[in-house]
Amino acid sequence: MVVAEVKIKLKKGVADPEGANTKKTLELLGFDVADVKAVKVFEIHLGTDDREDAQKKVEEMCQKLLANPVIHEYSITFS
């Protein structure tokens, strides 16, 4: 079984209200924070041991559902 970790984040220049609100709240709590970015992480367990096949399938998942190519960028790692 191959396990893929997919990180989805907003592209540079796209507003990140969740990150901005978290930063503001951390500062109100007294933390010195330069910036906060919200990132989604998906751990996907695939029913294959073929890493090349898994890479193709996870890329397709990202393109069809997990990421919006207009506003998101993503990275995939396997374990």
N, C-alpha and C positions, 0 to 999 in steps of 0.2 A: 504494500500500500504506500502510495506517495502522498505526502502532506504538503500542500502549497499554502504559503502565507502571502496574501495580497494586501498591499497598502494603497489606499486611495486618498489622494490629497488634492486640494484645489490648486489650479495653476497660478503662477505669479500674476498678480494684478486682479484676481477675482476676490471679491469681498468675502470675508470669513467672519460672519457675525457670531458664531459660536466661540471661535477663538478670541475675538475681541471682548465678548462678555466675560469669558473666563479670565482673561488678562485683567480686566477692570476689577472683577471680584477679588482676585488674588492681591491686587494692589490695595484694595480696601481692607484686606486682612493683614496688611503690613509687609507683604512680600515685594521685593525689588525684582520686577519681571520686565525683561526687554521685549518679549513678544511671545505669543501663544498661537499655535496653529492646530486646528482640529484635523485629525487623521482617522479614517476608518480602517480597521484591520479585519480581514476575513481569513479564517483558517479553514481550508477546504481539504477534506480527506477524499482522495480519489480511489476508485476501485481498480487501480492498475499499478504495476511496478515499472512500467515503461516511462522513463522520465521525458523522453522526446514526445510521446503521445500526451502525457500530462501537460507539458508546456503548451502544446497546441490547444488542448481543451480549455485550459485556464485562460489563455489569451482570448479565446472565443467568448468565454464567460464574461470577461472584462469588457469586451467590445459590445456584447449584446445586452448586458444587464448591469454589471457592477459599476462601471464608470461611464460618465458622459464625456465624450472626447472633446466637447466644446469647452468645458470648465475643469475637467479632472485630468490628472496624470496618475499613473499607477506603476507599482513595481511588484515583481513576483519573485519569491525565494522558495526553495524546496528543502525539505528535511526528510 
